[in-house]
Every structure is written in C-alpha cells, then in structure tokens.
Amino acid sequence: MFLMIISILFFTKEKLNSLPSLDPSLSCPNLNQIIVTSLGVQKLLESLTVNKASGPDGVPTYILRELSHELASGLHFFNCH
C-alpha cells in the first residue's frame, strides 16, 4: 500500500494541457542581465553535496560533481542559447 501511495504522489504523469498558462505581466525583464560562465557552472557543480538526494532527473549528485569539468561547457552553452 505504501509503495502505491508513493507511486501515485511522485510518478503520476500530468497532461500538458492541464498546466496553467503563464501570465505575461509576470515577465522578468532583468533575467537577460544574468551572466552565466562555464567556470561558474563548474564551480557550482563542484560545490554540490554528494550525500543529498538526486533531483527530479534522477542523476546522482556525485556524478554531477565528478563530471563537473566535462559538463560545465555543455550546460553553459545550453543556458546561454
């Protein structure tokens, strides 16, 4: 029973058409002023605490930390385009 409740809470797929639309008046014009660098991304990945739980993507934090140098440029590129 416990596993069934957990699966309902965390693994239920939401239909995309049921998601609320964003209010255009809530836009953040200052977001384009944020500067993201490859070195900054790498430092953030290196600072991850490995004994914390994974995020919703399921990637363990120790993998992100260990591969911080390799992942930084790709994540930086993804964030800037």
HELIX and SHEET records of a PDB file:
HELIX    1   1 PHE A    2  PHE A   11  1                                  10    
HELIX    2   2 LEU A   16  SER A   18  5                                   3    
HELIX    3   3 PRO A   24  LEU A   26  5                                   3    
HELIX    4   4 PRO A   29  GLN A   33  5                                   5    
HELIX    5   5 SER A   38  GLU A   46  1                                   9    
HELIX    6   6 THR A   61  GLU A   66  1                                   6    
HELIX    7   7 SER A   68  CYS A   80  1                                  13    
END                                                                             
